[in-house]
């Protein structure tokens, strides 16, 4: 038996919805990704000219 807890509500996880406890908490997490609450950090440097040129070409 696992002692893992849901990252949203901190209840014990359910194997069917792991790492969450329910579909509701899984949907809350997905909504946070869609809304931009969660972000993957970017380490873009200000002088990244190659990236700027690509962006300008691709529009």
N, C-alpha and C positions, 0 to 999 in steps of 0.2 A: 504494500500500500504506500502511496506517495504522499508526502507532506506538501506538495506544491499547491500554491494558492493562485487564484485568478488575479491577473495584474490590474483588473478594473475594480472589482469589489472585494477582493481578498478572501473570498470563500474558497473551500476546497475545489480543485478542478474536477471536471467530469471527463472521462476518457473520450467521450463522443465529441466534445468541443475543445479539447486540449489545445492550447494552454489556458483556456477559459473555463468557466463553470457552466455556461449556458449560451444558447444562440444569441440572447440579448447582449451579453457582454462582448461576444465576438463582433456583433454588429456595431456596438458602441466604439470598439477599437477601430473597425474599418472606417466608420464615420470620422474618427479623429484623423486618420490618414488622408481621407478625401478632403477634409476641411483645411488641411495644412497645419493642424495642431502638432503633429509629429513631423519631423523633417530629418533627412539624412544630411549631416553636415557637409559642406563643400569647402574645399581649401583652394579655391581658385585664386591665383595671384593677379594683382592689378595689371601687370605687364604681360599678360597672356595673349599676345598679339595673334598667335595662330588660331586660338579659339574665336577671337573677334572676327578674323577674316572668314572663318567657316560660317559663323552666325550671319555675317553680312551677305555671303553668297546664298545661303539657304533661306534667307528672309525670315 
